[in-house]
Amino acid sequence: MIQQEAEASASLGTMVILDGEEYLTVEEAAALLGVKRATLYAYVSRGILKSYKQGMKRARLYRRAEVEALVRLERRSFPDIPPAETWIRD
């Protein structure tokens, strides 16, 4: 898990910094979490993770600290959150 997190962090290149906070694009946040974009959107819709508007654009950003905190969570800490693969339909 830690190696996967380090590899994902190393691949991040277009991070946005606003008011001293680091924000990730959808691709960067999904890579850091090791999930698909659809799973990331499911996390947001279920209130597990917050997304933020990028100015007037439709694009959303994700606060890096919040994404990294989610990476560190242990499943037993939140037993009421079902596995993401059960939320996503093709």
Residue pairs with C-beta under 8 A, 6 or more apart in sequence:
4 34
5 32
5 71
8 31
8 32
8 33
8 34
9 32
11 31
12 24
12 28
12 31
12 32
14 25
14 28
15 22
15 23
15 24
15 25
15 28
15 64
16 22
16 23
16 24
16 25
16 54
16 61
17 23
21 63
21 64
21 65
22 63
22 64
22 65
23 52
23 54
23 61
23 62
23 63
23 64
24 32
24 61
24 62
24 63
24 64
24 67
25 59
25 61
25 62
26 37
26 40
26 59
26 60
26 62
27 37
28 62
29 40
29 49
29 62
29 67
30 36
30 37
30 39
30 40
32 64
32 67
32 68
32 71
33 39
33 40
33 43
33 67
33 70
33 71
35 43
35 84
36 88
38 88
39 84
39 85
39 87
39 88
40 49
40 62
42 84
42 87
42 88
43 49
43 70
43 84
44 50
44 51
44 60
46 81
46 87
48 70
48 81
49 62
49 66
49 67
49 70
50 62
50 63
50 66
51 60
51 61
51 62
52 60
52 61
52 62
52 63
53 59
53 60
53 61
54 60
54 61
75 81
